[in-house]
Amino acid sequence: MAVGALARRGSAFPPRVSQSICPGALEGAFRVVRTDGGQHLGYAEYVAGQSLISKPSAVGRLLTFFEDLQAASLNTDASVRLLEEVRDELA
């Protein structure tokens, strides 16, 4: 079973980060942007609302979290193959 094998490998789940960035914030979407002045800002959405994150160390942790997600993700071809396997299993 493709989904079960992926879950057992641990690849289906993102790495955990400290909730000190913004408690509950990584339960939803987040973005990191660079302003015209070169400052990086984080924006996180979650069930209870949203947060603008400007502290450089916290924004750095968001960037690290994104890099970890990127490293753990499948490439495009592998993603397509997995989706096809799951589709076939559910059919």
N, CA, C and O atoms as CSV, one atom per row, in Angstrom:
chain,resi,resn,atom,element,x,y,z
A,1,MET,N,N,0.849,-1.181,0.000
A,1,MET,CA,C,0.000,0.000,0.000
A,1,MET,C,C,0.895,1.245,0.000
A,1,MET,O,O,1.688,1.429,0.923
A,2,ALA,N,N,0.780,2.081,-0.999
A,2,ALA,CA,C,1.657,3.234,-1.171
A,2,ALA,C,C,1.573,4.216,-0.007
A,2,ALA,O,O,2.604,4.682,0.477
A,3,VAL,N,N,0.377,4.533,0.446
A,3,VAL,CA,C,0.221,5.513,1.521
A,3,VAL,C,C,0.832,4.986,2.812
A,3,VAL,O,O,1.532,5.717,3.514
A,4,GLY,N,N,0.574,3.732,3.125
A,4,GLY,CA,C,1.122,3.132,4.338
A,4,GLY,C,C,2.643,3.082,4.306
A,4,GLY,O,O,3.299,3.373,5.306
A,5,ALA,N,N,3.200,2.714,3.161
A,5,ALA,CA,C,4.663,2.650,3.038
A,5,ALA,C,C,5.277,4.034,3.198
A,5,ALA,O,O,6.320,4.182,3.835
A,6,LEU,N,N,4.646,5.031,2.630
A,6,LEU,CA,C,5.151,6.391,2.748
A,6,LEU,C,C,5.092,6.859,4.199
A,6,LEU,O,O,6.039,7.472,4.693
A,7,ALA,N,N,4.008,6.578,4.868
A,7,ALA,CA,C,3.872,6.975,6.273
A,7,ALA,C,C,4.900,6.265,7.151
A,7,ALA,O,O,5.471,6.874,8.055
A,8,ARG,N,N,5.133,4.993,6.889
A,8,ARG,CA,C,6.125,4.255,7.689
A,8,ARG,C,C,7.527,4.822,7.493
A,8,ARG,O,O,8.330,4.820,8.426
A,9,ARG,N,N,7.827,5.306,6.293
A,9,ARG,CA,C,9.128,5.922,6.034
A,9,ARG,C,C,9.254,7.268,6.731
A,9,ARG,O,O,10.361,7.763,6.944
A,10,GLY,N,N,8.124,7.856,7.085
A,10,GLY,CA,C,8.142,9.149,7.733
A,10,GLY,C,C,8.142,10.302,6.753
A,10,GLY,O,O,8.169,11.461,7.167
A,11,SER,N,N,8.112,10.013,5.468
A,11,SER,CA,C,8.174,11.071,4.467
A,11,SER,C,C,6.851,11.806,4.289
A,11,SER,O,O,6.813,12.871,3.672
A,12,ALA,N,N,5.785,11.258,4.815
A,12,ALA,CA,C,4.482,11.881,4.608
A,12,ALA,C,C,4.221,13.011,5.589
A,12,ALA,O,O,3.230,13.729,5.454
A,13,PHE,N,N,5.072,13.174,6.549
A,13,PHE,CA,C,4.815,14.147,7.592
A,13,PHE,C,C,5.948,15.149,7.694
A,13,PHE,O,O,7.114,14.754,7.706
A,14,PRO,N,N,5.634,16.447,7.767
A,14,PRO,CA,C,6.704,17.447,7.840
A,14,PRO,C,C,7.418,17.388,9.179
A,14,PRO,O,O,6.855,16.917,10.168
A,15,PRO,N,N,8.643,17.861,9.213
A,15,PRO,CA,C,9.365,17.914,10.478
A,15,PRO,C,C,8.697,18.883,11.433
A,15,PRO,O,O,8.022,19.817,11.001
A,16,ARG,N,N,8.879,18.671,12.712
A,16,ARG,CA,C,8.301,19.540,13.728
A,16,ARG,C,C,9.224,20.712,13.968
A,16,ARG,O,O,10.444,20.594,13.857
A,17,VAL,N,N,8.637,21.832,14.296
A,17,VAL,CA,C,9.425,22.994,14.675
A,17,VAL,C,C,8.940,23.478,16.026
A,17,VAL,O,O,7.842,23.145,16.472
A,18,SER,N,N,9.765,24.257,16.652
A,18,SER,CA,C,9.425,24.810,17.954
A,18,SER,C,C,8.213,25.713,17.846
A,18,SER,O,O,8.123,26.524,16.924
A,19,GLN,N,N,7.290,25.584,18.767
A,19,GLN,CA,C,6.122,26.448,18.795
A,19,GLN,C,C,6.469,27.834,19.320
A,19,GLN,O,O,5.591,28.692,19.423
A,20,SER,N,N,7.744,28.067,19.654
A,20,SER,CA,C,8.142,29.380,20.141
A,20,SER,C,C,8.128,30.423,19.031
A,20,SER,O,O,8.124,31.621,19.315
A,21,ILE,N,N,8.119,29.987,17.761
A,21,ILE,CA,C,8.027,30.941,16.654
A,21,ILE,C,C,6.717,31.707,16.791
A,21,ILE,O,O,6.701,32.938,16.801
A,22,CYS,N,N,5.646,30.980,16.896
A,22,CYS,CA,C,4.318,31.562,17.058
A,22,CYS,C,C,3.415,30.391,17.432
A,22,CYS,O,O,3.081,29.579,16.569
A,23,PRO,N,N,3.014,30.285,18.689
A,23,PRO,CA,C,2.246,29.114,19.125
A,23,PRO,C,C,1.057,28.829,18.215
A,23,PRO,O,O,0.214,29.697,17.989
A,24,GLY,N,N,0.998,27.614,17.700
A,24,GLY,CA,C,-0.087,27.188,16.841
A,24,GLY,C,C,0.023,27.658,15.401
A,24,GLY,O,O,-0.777,27.250,14.559
A,25,ALA,N,N,0.996,28.507,15.102
A,25,ALA,CA,C,1.043,29.121,13.773
A,25,ALA,C,C,1.324,28.116,12.669
A,25,ALA,O,O,0.839,28.295,11.552
A,26,LEU,N,N,2.079,27.083,12.934
A,26,LEU,CA,C,2.438,26.165,11.862
A,26,LEU,C,C,1.420,25.062,11.675
A,26,LEU,O,O,1.724,24.010,11.112
A,27,GLU,N,N,0.199,25.307,12.153
A,27,GLU,CA,C,-0.906,24.406,11.884
A,27,GLU,C,C,-1.581,24.805,10.579
A,27,GLU,O,O,-2.530,24.152,10.145
A,28,GLY,N,N,-1.096,25.873,9.953
A,28,GLY,CA,C,-1.670,26.357,8.712
A,28,GLY,C,C,-0.576,26.851,7.780
A,28,GLY,O,O,0.596,26.503,7.923
A,29,ALA,N,N,-0.987,27.662,6.832
A,29,ALA,CA,C,-0.059,28.167,5.824
A,29,ALA,C,C,0.849,29.247,6.402
A,29,ALA,O,O,0.488,29.944,7.350
A,30,PHE,N,N,2.033,29.367,5.811
A,30,PHE,CA,C,2.906,30.473,6.178
A,30,PHE,C,C,3.685,30.929,4.953
A,30,PHE,O,O,3.876,30.177,3.997
A,31,ARG,N,N,4.127,32.173,5.008
A,31,ARG,CA,C,4.924,32.755,3.933
A,31,ARG,C,C,6.066,33.544,4.552
A,31,ARG,O,O,5.961,34.057,5.666
A,32,VAL,N,N,7.142,33.628,3.813
A,32,VAL,CA,C,8.237,34.526,4.176
A,32,VAL,C,C,8.453,35.411,2.962
A,32,VAL,O,O,8.624,34.923,1.845
A,33,VAL,N,N,8.445,36.716,3.193
A,33,VAL,CA,C,8.622,37.669,2.098
A,33,VAL,C,C,9.784,38.594,2.424
A,33,VAL,O,O,10.164,38.759,3.583
A,34,ARG,N,N,10.339,39.192,1.376
A,34,ARG,CA,C,11.387,40.181,1.561
A,34,ARG,C,C,10.833,41.530,1.115
A,34,ARG,O,O,10.327,41.660,0.000
A,35,THR,N,N,10.928,42.518,1.974
A,35,THR,CA,C,10.428,43.851,1.654
A,35,THR,C,C,11.383,44.552,0.698
A,35,THR,O,O,12.498,44.086,0.460
A,36,ASP,N,N,10.933,45.670,0.158
A,36,ASP,CA,C,11.794,46.469,-0.721
A,36,ASP,C,C,13.067,46.894,-0.007
A,36,ASP,O,O,14.109,47.069,-0.638
A,37,GLY,N,N,12.983,47.060,1.311
A,37,GLY,CA,C,14.151,47.442,2.097
A,37,GLY,C,C,15.062,46.280,2.445
A,37,GLY,O,O,16.078,46.471,3.113
A,38,GLY,N,N,14.712,45.073,2.000
A,38,GLY,CA,C,15.557,43.908,2.243
A,38,GLY,C,C,15.248,43.142,3.512
A,38,GLY,O,O,15.904,42.139,3.790
A,39,GLN,N,N,14.273,43.578,4.288
A,39,GLN,CA,C,13.914,42.877,5.533
A,39,GLN,C,C,13.030,41.670,5.201
A,39,GLN,O,O,12.139,41.758,4.356
A,40,HIS,N,N,13.281,40.559,5.865
A,40,HIS,CA,C,12.432,39.376,5.731
A,40,HIS,C,C,11.350,39.424,6.800
A,40,HIS,O,O,11.621,39.723,7.963
A,41,LEU,N,N,10.124,39.126,6.393
A,41,LEU,CA,C,8.990,39.051,7.307
A,41,LEU,C,C,8.293,37.716,7.109
A,41,LEU,O,O,8.228,37.204,5.991
A,42,GLY,N,N,7.775,37.158,8.183
A,42,GLY,CA,C,6.986,35.942,8.106
A,42,GLY,C,C,5.532,36.270,8.357
A,42,GLY,O,O,5.215,37.183,9.120
A,43,TYR,N,N,4.651,35.529,7.718
A,43,TYR,CA,C,3.218,35.675,7.926
A,43,TYR,C,C,2.665,34.269,8.064
A,43,TYR,O,O,2.835,33.441,7.170
A,44,ALA,N,N,2.006,33.996,9.177
A,44,ALA,CA,C,1.472,32.656,9.436
A,44,ALA,C,C,-0.026,32.746,9.697
A,44,ALA,O,O,-0.490,33.625,10.424
A,45,GLU,N,N,-0.771,31.832,9.098
A,45,GLU,CA,C,-2.212,31.728,9.313
A,45,GLU,C,C,-2.480,30.438,10.069
A,45,GLU,O,O,-1.846,29.415,9.809
A,46,TYR,N,N,-3.408,30.484,10.995
A,46,TYR,CA,C,-3.764,29.301,11.763
A,46,TYR,C,C,-5.190,29.427,12.239
A,46,TYR,O,O,-5.825,30.459,12.020
A,47,VAL,N,N,-5.706,28.404,12.883
A,47,VAL,CA,C,-7.106,28.340,13.267
A,47,VAL,C,C,-7.541,29.571,14.060
A,47,VAL,O,O,-8.632,30.093,13.829
A,48,ALA,N,N,-6.728,30.031,14.968
A,48,ALA,CA,C,-7.113,31.142,15.842
A,48,ALA,C,C,-6.840,32.515,15.243
A,48,ALA,O,O,-7.156,33.523,15.875
A,49,GLY,N,N,-6.267,32.590,14.051
A,49,GLY,CA,C,-5.999,33.893,13.456
A,49,GLY,C,C,-4.760,33.881,12.596
A,49,GLY,O,O,-4.500,32.920,11.871
A,50,GLN,N,N,-3.996,34.954,12.678
A,50,GLN,CA,C,-2.776,35.069,11.894
A,50,GLN,C,C,-1.753,35.877,12.672
A,50,GLN,O,O,-2.089,36.586,13.621
A,51,SER,N,N,-0.505,35.760,12.255
A,51,SER,CA,C,0.574,36.483,12.922
A,51,SER,C,C,1.558,37.009,11.890
A,51,SER,O,O,1.886,36.334,10.915
A,52,LEU,N,N,2.014,38.216,12.124
A,52,LEU,CA,C,3.106,38.790,11.355
A,52,LEU,C,C,4.358,38.609,12.198
A,52,LEU,O,O,4.392,39.009,13.361
A,53,ILE,N,N,5.376,38.012,11.617
A,53,ILE,CA,C,6.588,37.663,12.359
A,53,ILE,C,C,7.729,38.494,11.796
A,53,ILE,O,O,8.076,38.373,10.621
A,54,SER,N,N,8.314,39.342,12.645
A,54,SER,CA,C,9.374,40.228,12.160
A,54,SER,C,C,10.714,39.988,12.846
A,54,SER,O,O,11.744,40.452,12.357
A,55,LYS,N,N,10.721,39.280,13.959
A,55,LYS,CA,C,11.977,39.020,14.662
A,55,LYS,C,C,12.879,38.157,13.773
A,55,LYS,O,O,12.488,37.058,13.381
A,56,PRO,N,N,14.079,38.645,13.453
A,56,PRO,CA,C,14.950,37.922,12.513
A,56,PRO,C,C,15.188,36.451,12.881
A,56,PRO,O,O,15.211,35.597,11.994
A,57,SER,N,N,15.362,36.146,14.145
A,57,SER,CA,C,15.620,34.749,14.519
A,57,SER,C,C,14.392,33.873,14.264
A,57,SER,O,O,14.532,32.716,13.868
A,58,ALA,N,N,13.196,34.411,14.486
A,58,ALA,CA,C,11.970,33.652,14.241
A,58,ALA,C,C,11.744,33.467,12.740
A,58,ALA,O,O,11.343,32.388,12.301
A,59,VAL,N,N,12.000,34.513,11.954
A,59,VAL,CA,C,11.883,34.394,10.497
A,59,VAL,C,C,12.905,33.374,9.988
A,59,VAL,O,O,12.607,32.597,9.082
A,60,GLY,N,N,14.094,33.377,10.562
A,60,GLY,CA,C,15.111,32.393,10.199
A,60,GLY,C,C,14.652,30.972,10.461
A,60,GLY,O,O,14.931,30.070,9.671
A,61,ARG,N,N,13.944,30.767,11.573
A,61,ARG,CA,C,13.422,29.426,11.870
A,61,ARG,C,C,12.349,29.028,10.855
A,61,ARG,O,O,12.263,27.862,10.471
A,62,LEU,N,N,11.533,29.989,10.422
A,62,LEU,CA,C,10.552,29.678,9.381
A,62,LEU,C,C,11.243,29.271,8.082
A,62,LEU,O,O,10.824,28.324,7.417
A,63,LEU,N,N,12.305,29.993,7.727
A,63,LEU,CA,C,13.049,29.650,6.514
A,63,LEU,C,C,13.669,28.259,6.624
A,63,LEU,O,O,13.661,27.493,5.661
A,64,THR,N,N,14.203,27.939,7.793
A,64,THR,CA,C,14.776,26.608,8.021
A,64,THR,C,C,13.701,25.539,7.917
A,64,THR,O,O,13.925,24.484,7.325
A,65,PHE,N,N,12.529,25.810,8.493
A,65,PHE,CA,C,11.408,24.876,8.421
A,65,PHE,C,C,11.031,24.623,6.960
A,65,PHE,O,O,10.814,23.478,6.563
A,66,PHE,N,N,10.954,25.692,6.161
A,66,PHE,CA,C,10.630,25.530,4.749
A,66,PHE,C,C,11.688,24.699,4.039
A,66,PHE,O,O,11.353,23.823,3.242
A,67,GLU,N,N,12.952,24.961,4.316
A,67,GLU,CA,C,14.033,24.191,3.703
A,67,GLU,C,C,13.922,22.720,4.079
A,67,GLU,O,O,14.166,21.850,3.243
A,68,ASP,N,N,13.554,22.426,5.336
A,68,ASP,CA,C,13.362,21.040,5.768
A,68,ASP,C,C,12.206,20.386,5.013
A,68,ASP,O,O,12.307,19.232,4.599
A,69,LEU,N,N,11.109,21.124,4.833
A,69,LEU,CA,C,9.975,20.604,4.062
A,69,LEU,C,C,10.388,20.310,2.625
A,69,LEU,O,O,10.034,19.277,2.057
A,70,GLN,N,N,11.142,21.238,2.052
A,70,GLN,CA,C,11.607,21.083,0.675
A,70,GLN,C,C,12.498,19.845,0.546
A,70,GLN,O,O,12.381,19.087,-0.416
A,71,ALA,N,N,13.372,19.651,1.504
A,71,ALA,CA,C,14.291,18.509,1.460
A,71,ALA,C,C,13.553,17.181,1.614
A,71,ALA,O,O,13.957,16.174,1.034
A,72,ALA,N,N,12.466,17.179,2.401
A,72,ALA,CA,C,11.730,15.947,2.661
A,72,ALA,C,C,10.707,15.630,1.574
A,72,ALA,O,O,10.174,14.521,1.529
A,73,SER,N,N,10.430,16.589,0.704
A,73,SER,CA,C,9.382,16.381,-0.297
A,73,SER,C,C,9.882,15.541,-1.466
A,73,SER,O,O,11.081,15.434,-1.722
A,74,LEU,N,N,8.932,14.960,-2.155
A,74,LEU,CA,C,9.246,14.167,-3.336
A,74,LEU,C,C,9.453,15.083,-4.530
A,74,LEU,O,O,8.908,16.186,-4.570
A,75,ASN,N,N,10.243,14.629,-5.510
A,75,ASN,CA,C,10.360,15.406,-6.740
A,75,ASN,C,C,9.065,15.243,-7.549
A,75,ASN,O,O,8.204,14.440,-7.189
A,76,THR,N,N,8.932,15.991,-8.622
A,76,THR,CA,C,7.691,16.005,-9.394
A,76,THR,C,C,7.321,14.626,-9.917
A,76,THR,O,O,6.173,14.205,-9.781
A,77,ASP,N,N,8.276,13.916,-10.513
A,77,ASP,CA,C,7.974,12.594,-11.065
A,77,ASP,C,C,7.540,11.612,-9.984
A,77,ASP,O,O,6.593,10.849,-10.178
A,78,ALA,N,N,8.227,11.628,-8.851
A,78,ALA,CA,C,7.869,10.731,-7.749
A,78,ALA,C,C,6.505,11.097,-7.177
A,78,ALA,O,O,5.748,10.212,-6.780
A,79,SER,N,N,6.180,12.388,-7.127
A,79,SER,CA,C,4.864,12.814,-6.636
A,79,SER,C,C,3.755,12.293,-7.547
A,79,SER,O,O,2.731,11.799,-7.074
A,80,VAL,N,N,3.969,12.407,-8.856
A,80,VAL,CA,C,2.972,11.923,-9.812
A,80,VAL,C,C,2.795,10.415,-9.660
A,80,VAL,O,O,1.669,9.920,-9.632
A,81,ARG,N,N,3.911,9.682,-9.560
A,81,ARG,CA,C,3.819,8.218,-9.402
A,81,ARG,C,C,3.050,7.861,-8.128
A,81,ARG,O,O,2.206,6.965,-8.141
A,82,LEU,N,N,3.344,8.564,-7.025
A,82,LEU,CA,C,2.652,8.279,-5.767
A,82,LEU,C,C,1.158,8.567,-5.887
A,82,LEU,O,O,0.335,7.766,-5.442
A,83,LEU,N,N,0.805,9.696,-6.480
A,83,LEU,CA,C,-0.610,10.024,-6.658
A,83,LEU,C,C,-1.319,8.978,-7.518
A,83,LEU,O,O,-2.464,8.619,-7.240
A,84,GLU,N,N,-0.654,8.494,-8.547
A,84,GLU,CA,C,-1.227,7.462,-9.395
A,84,GLU,C,C,-1.415,6.168,-8.610
A,84,GLU,O,O,-2.441,5.504,-8.753
A,85,GLU,N,N,-0.432,5.800,-7.779
A,85,GLU,CA,C,-0.547,4.594,-6.962
A,85,GLU,C,C,-1.699,4.708,-5.986
A,85,GLU,O,O,-2.473,3.765,-5.822
A,86,VAL,N,N,-1.818,5.840,-5.346
A,86,VAL,CA,C,-2.917,6.035,-4.382
A,86,VAL,C,C,-4.260,6.008,-5.098
A,86,VAL,O,O,-5.214,5.397,-4.617
A,87,ARG,N,N,-4.332,6.676,-6.255
A,87,ARG,CA,C,-5.575,6.643,-7.047
A,87,ARG,C,C,-5.967,5.211,-7.383
A,87,ARG,O,O,-7.128,4.826,-7.245
A,88,ASP,N,N,-4.982,4.422,-7.828
A,88,ASP,CA,C,-5.266,3.029,-8.210
A,88,ASP,C,C,-5.693,2.213,-6.997
A,88,ASP,O,O,-6.557,1.345,-7.117
A,89,GLU,N,N,-5.106,2.473,-5.829
A,89,GLU,CA,C,-5.495,1.744,-4.619
A,89,GLU,C,C,-6.905,2.086,-4.191
A,89,GLU,O,O,-7.618,1.234,-3.661
A,90,LEU,N,N,-7.316,3.321,-4.412
A,90,LEU,CA,C,-8.651,3.754,-3.981
A,90,LEU,C,C,-9.745,3.412,-4.982
A,90,LEU,O,O,-10.934,3.462,-4.667
A,91,ALA,N,N,-9.321,3.060,-6.202
A,91,ALA,CA,C,-10.322,2.749,-7.250
A,91,ALA,C,C,-11.005,1.426,-7.022
A,91,ALA,O,O,-11.863,1.031,-7.811
